[in-house]
Amino acid sequence: MSRGPGRWQRRILSAVEKGEWVYLVDVLPDGYTVSQYNALQRAARTLADAGKVGWFHYVYGLKKVVVGPPGQGRPGQRPPGYNDKR
C-alpha cells in the first residue's frame, strides 16, 4: 500500500500548483547528481501516467523535460512562457 507521493513527486506537485510549466532541472537542488535527475524523471513520469501533471519532452539543442498542469496544451507545443526564461 502506498504512503502517498514521495519526496520528488511532492516537489514536482508543489512547483506545478502555481499553474505554470516547470523544467525538471529547476526543481532539483544546485549541484544535483545524475541519479537525482533520473529519480526526478521517474517521479514525473509516474505523476504524468496518473494524470496529475502534463509531461512534455523537448529536444531543442539539449534534451529538456517540462511538466505542467494536466490538460494544458499537447505534446509538441511549447509551454506558455517558454522564451521568457531565457
N, C-alpha and C positions, 0 to 999 in steps of 0.2 A: 504494500500500500504506500502510495506516495505521501510525503510530508509537505507537499507544496512546491512552489518554484524554488530552484536553487539560487545560489549567490549570483551567478552570471545572468540567469533569467530575470531576477529581481532588478539588476542593474539595467538590463535592456528595457524592461517594462516601465521603470521609472523614467528613463530617457524618452520613451515613446509617448508617455502620458501627456506630454505637452502638446501632442498633435503634430509634431514635426518629424521630418526624416532625419535619421541619425546614421552616420558612418560607424560601423562597428569599432573601428580603431579609436574613435572618440570616446567610447565607453571604457576603454582599457586605461590602466594607470600608466604614467610615464615609465619608460624602461621595461615595458612588458616583454614577456618571453613568447616564443613560438607556441609553446604548449598552452599558455593562457589565451592566445588568439584562437587556437584550434578549439579550446573548450568553449570560448565565446561563440564561435561559429556553430558548434553543435547545439548550444543553448538557443541560439537564434533560429536555427532550422527546426528545432523541436517546437518552439513557440509558433513559428510560421505554419508548421504542419497541423497544429491545434487551432489555427485561425486567430491567434491572439495578436499577431503582428503581420505586416506585409514584408516580403523579402524580395530584394532586387539585387542582382549580381551584375555589375558593370565591368567591362574591360575597356577602359579608356586610358591608355597609357599603362597604368598598373591595374591590377585586379582590385575592385572595390566592392564591398558588400554593404548595402544600405537597408535599414529596417525602418518601418514607419507604421502608422495606424493601419489596421486591416481595411481592405476595400478602397483604399485611396490610390487611384492610378492602376497601372498594369505593368507587368514586366516589359522592358523596352522603352518606357518613358522615363525621362529624368525627373527626379522628385522636385517639388517646389523648393526654390531657394538653392538649387544645386550650384549655380555660379556665384551666389552671394558669399560663399565660404572661401573663395579663392583669394 
